Amino acid sequence: MNRKLMVLFGVLLAALAAVIIILCCTVRGSASPSKDTKETPVFASVEVQADESLWSISERYAASYHCEVRDYIKELKRINNLQSDRINEGMHLIVVTY
């Protein structure tokens, strides 16, 4: 497979994993938005820019996910199957908002 096709496959696989994880978390109630909201999750792919970190990206999206920045970082790591906090410029991450 060429590189673009592999990247697209990876993004689609990460999106599918994100949906499954979010559904599991919602059912179990951990790291999910408050139960009195009826908002629908929105998944998007964002490209990591120079000097960005999981913290700076999480600061941008945590409020709309109704959680603290540290909890959103954990969710980002699960959604994107990250083993560490290290991210690099040019990477694509799946983020979720409500």
C-alpha positions in Angstrom: 0.0 0.0 0.0 1.2 3.5 -0.6 1.8 5.9 2.3 -1.4 8.0 1.8 -3.6 4.9 1.8 -1.9 3.6 4.9 -2.4 7.0 6.7 -6.1 7.0 5.7 -6.5 3.4 6.9 -4.8 4.4 10.2 -7.1 7.4 10.7 -10.2 5.3 9.9 -9.1 2.6 12.3 -8.4 5.2 15.0 -11.9 6.7 14.4 -13.5 3.3 14.7 -11.6 2.6 17.9 -12.6 6.0 19.2 -16.3 5.2 18.6 -16.0 1.9 20.4 -14.2 3.4 23.3 -16.6 6.3 23.7 -19.6 3.9 23.6 -18.0 1.7 26.3 -17.1 4.6 28.5 -20.6 6.0 28.1 -22.2 2.7 29.1 -19.9 2.3 32.1 -20.1 6.0 33.0 -16.4 6.7 33.2 -14.9 9.9 31.7 -18.2 10.6 30.0 -20.1 13.8 29.8 -22.7 14.6 32.4 -25.8 12.3 32.0 -28.2 15.3 31.8 -26.8 16.4 28.5 -28.3 15.1 25.3 -25.5 16.2 23.0 -24.1 14.0 20.3 -20.3 13.3 20.2 -18.5 14.7 17.2 -15.2 13.1 16.2 -12.6 15.0 14.1 -9.1 14.5 13.0 -6.6 17.3 13.9 -3.1 17.6 12.7 -0.5 18.3 15.5 1.2 21.6 14.8 4.7 22.6 15.9 5.1 23.1 19.7 1.7 21.5 20.5 1.4 19.0 23.2 -1.4 16.7 24.5 -2.0 19.3 27.2 -2.4 22.2 24.8 -4.7 20.2 22.5 -6.7 18.9 25.5 -7.1 22.4 26.8 -8.8 23.3 23.5 -11.3 20.4 23.6 -11.8 19.4 27.3 -14.5 21.9 28.1 -16.8 20.8 25.3 -16.2 17.2 26.5 -17.4 18.2 30.0 -14.2 17.0 31.7 -10.9 18.2 33.2 -7.8 18.6 31.0 -6.1 15.6 32.6 -9.1 13.3 32.0 -9.3 14.5 28.4 -5.6 13.6 27.9 -6.3 10.1 29.1 -9.2 9.9 26.7 -7.1 11.2 23.8 -4.5 8.6 24.6 -7.1 5.8 24.6 -8.8 7.0 21.5 -5.6 7.3 19.5 -3.9 4.3 21.1 -1.0 6.3 22.4 1.4 4.6 24.7 3.0 7.8 25.9 2.4 11.6 26.1 4.8 12.2 23.3 3.3 13.5 20.0 5.0 14.9 17.0 4.3 17.7 14.5 2.3 16.3 11.6 0.6 13.5 13.5 -3.1 13.2 13.1 -5.1 12.8 16.3 -8.8 11.9 16.7 -10.5 14.3 19.1 -14.1 14.2 20.4 -16.3 17.1 21.4 -20.0 17.5 22.2 
